[in-house]
Amino acid sequence: MRFLHNHTLFLFTAAGLAIAGSAFGQAVAGLGAISGTVSDASGARVPGATVIVANPDLGIRRNLVSNDAGMFSATSLNPSGHYNVSVTKPGFVKWEQPDLELTVGQNLVIDAVIQVAGSAVQVDLVTSSVIVEQTKTDVSQTVNADQILNLPINGRRVDSFVLLAPAVVPDSTFGLLSFRGIAGGNNFLTDGNDTTEQYFNENAGRTRIATQISQDAVQEFQVLSANYTAEFGRALGGIVNTVTKSGSNQLHGTAYWFFRNQDLNARDPFATTNPAERRHQAGASLGGKLIRDKLFYFFNQETVRRDFPLSASLSTPPFFTSTGQFVTTQPNGQPTCGAPATADQCNAAIHFFDRQFQTVDRSANSELAFGKLDWRPSERNSISASFNYLRFLSPNGIQTAAALTTGGGVGNNASSTVRSRYGRFSWTSLPNATTVNEFRFGWFKDKQFDYVGHNLAFPGIGLLGITVQGQLNVGTATDYPRLNPSENRYQFVDSLVGSMAAIRSSLASTR
């Protein structure tokens, strides 16, 4: 059960219990797996072979032994490139598969065919076997790091890359994602944790902000369109699982600055002017090791400063023409303003509309920060903690159009603020070679507050909604201040995946 009040507690516990042998290669949300079989040249399965799955960059090393059916499985692996798999057994030539790339939610299934050694000399054999996902049942696609890094994107809103997946299209002008024609009912995850803003059922911070997490903090996306497993749950449309970057044994860093203004933008062929715009987007990231193969860090910070003034006017009947000229005589021949009002009163009434003709100062500024620590105290245990911070402030930014002629630029405008913060703690352990347990805790806070700024209020009067002869937006917006929504959610997840026999053995060993 889920509650959408200011203080929310969301408790979900999952246990994946599979029949013996079928749990090989199952991946926990946000992670991946490498599994396969070992056989000889005749096709007979080879038990007791030593299988090593390693990633030198991340300090990951899994020592496995093929079972009686020649099967092996390394579950709960961090998505990354440069995984190496080697198979050895006395009397056989060493088999190796280097530079495997593992993406989020993927289960790489490889077939290792080892040859009988023809002499006492040990030979390293590098082979290129076909990599397939034999156990995949969902309809999904991964947006990888190369696409995120190299494809052009406006504003660096990283979840826009989800549109690369089949059957995903933009919905309306608000930037929502539509899966098979369903715009609402999608589920957004970050490293497997729920970061969906439940009130509007959108990604954290909604779509008015530039982005809720920096592009440089994202490693890849898993986009699930259909047939996803029960652990994801409740999505009518699709699921977007964002995987964040981690540190490694190698030091990596980035620094960037993007600049844009109206002089760099082409003018609309039907417009007489080019709207003013000035945008700066800058940041930096750094990742590396604190203790080699054990403790890693990654940090990112990004700042956006955007100024885009709004051209406001009132160019609609019954008081103004399409060019903004006051209509002195109505179609019925009567004066727009006349007796019993005096000339001074009419003049004052006409000047009352002057506030509708102005250039409204407007900006959209944000700060992003992301930090992550990964600790691997042993081969069978991995602990990770991360935190993401967003602060967005847009004075007079509810209306985002470059120009408004309906009076809405002044009379139906407001300032927008978004504050989104979420953290994650996870502990992944492997009690034995075929069982994995992952515990995750998540905290999610999303607050959006909109209010009318004092610069749009009437001098000496304040905020007042006014309609004159059917003409709206003459006063100030009446729907604000508005706190909508304010969500505070806690999430606890424990996933136990493995064969029934292995789980029973693991539970018995803990007694």
Steps between C-alpha positions, in 0.01 A plus 500: 500500500630846416398830658556840337517721806783720620648211697493173314617153596525251217598146598553234237669165552566262214630144499577321176480127564575289194528130441846350515717601205263760353624789707836509329574845361208688651587867550384731775351835386775741400764228467590229249621141483738277304420131485558206271611143457834323470527212253769308313548459127252211487228711662509323835460726800807547719442522876757625749658756266636817659327809357625851578284803415698819557494871430838661578360853473241446775701257712242223446613137504269199529654155543249237392487126435277344235239266650410146403319634193803708399318824585636810670352839588637833623201708611460858622782650296533873450429604138831576333730413214823299522370188675726197450394136531755218521448124540769257613514132592791259521543318170331772293623811321415826674200678346455878514240756393634856548339844480137407556261792539221446753203738499233558762251215537693286252581133548790405275491128426823359359598150394859412591632211293833383642745283308694204633864597546722332243822551695626619835537854365222735622349708215272799547219492247303813421167423339202704386193294583153632424350693790124459537235558763320167501293577811374843400120529493440876528488756220785734587786702364810657649611854423873465552778735605620566143156622396464720808845649447498556125142569389386866496250607764336833583536606863670171601172352625632151503170306507430639152722216374220258593339608172764287323312189613230354269135593567601800718392844377460846656152581627368860485712813542589419861762242405334190640594155374232289336537121491262341247276808526508507883652822638403457864561188702873477434753407765838671545781333694854602591734206563189289560340737754168674433551870416158559341312813603174328585260795499541570128657161425807652335873494550635686805455877470257464206580645158534875567853459634803459274584160649475327837841329476809602308572330170859448617377301802307246287665189359206348310124439488294185498168562322238228554192522279315175575514162676715632784528294816290544814782668691444819298122496540205736453607673176230518234732651240874445527788495743817710482783381724791746520840361596742753651875505459743356753866550570764251385866420550581756232461874565247660266363853489312741277445875486256671266338833419222561249394847389203611296340836413269657245790593269574131451135412427334524161203739481156353438416591136155623609634716784639852482733459797713232658392447865766587754665196655819446697589163651804365683531135602823392667619217721768249587527139615772287656521128570769268625615276783563562868622143555592296195246225419309587820371856533397729213348848468322710237381862529333744261383861526313703238361855487254654253440874458240598243344841426218511245277811537133467407341742255152566647214682329122505465395472138153347510142639480301668639748765616802462272573419138744236380768772492438605860307817422215597734157465338315827559173389336336158529337320201154621615612861462517570873818650647716257694510753781254788519215654699422483780880471550691825468792551262745480791344177620519350150860610467582337837322179395696482176830551682397223739591262217851642463644234734400237244757640254848432635803277484482274802833401655515123510769247586544129567792412725593168653770321697563127477729284713555125505729284713557125521719264702551130423664260746588138433625354828510149352436309180145414608394835647448839341369817669399819320365838613401796284321835527359738238404865560302745283405861569308680224371860514320675214365851577201572273568169329161325511437639152782371279402644158723770350201732451136509616233728356210390723607684814618171653859619514402731787151401612548122499866463588684389812838389631587131524729317740594131504706323764567133446731284710542127521747257649569130475678235706542143380672187623540211258624169638552153354450232767604239244576473129134478391326733747501879520335723757467874447375741764420855391386806687382809316393848606321729255394861556332710232356846574356746248380842608363771268421859597430839339797734524464852641608654168173378343278630782304828492691782672325573828239227439688172477363185340153527348329303225302726262280425197357789292222432251620143452864601464704269722849552642447870574603460866736241646487122498257357757620138519804584713670454741490126433686217669445219259634248576715440807600135526721331756542128440706223659559172323630169634562211261650159562539265204610139541567319175628147452408135475274362772768259620762775514270735692419228754872434543570874547223539756618192690857632516380820668321321784 
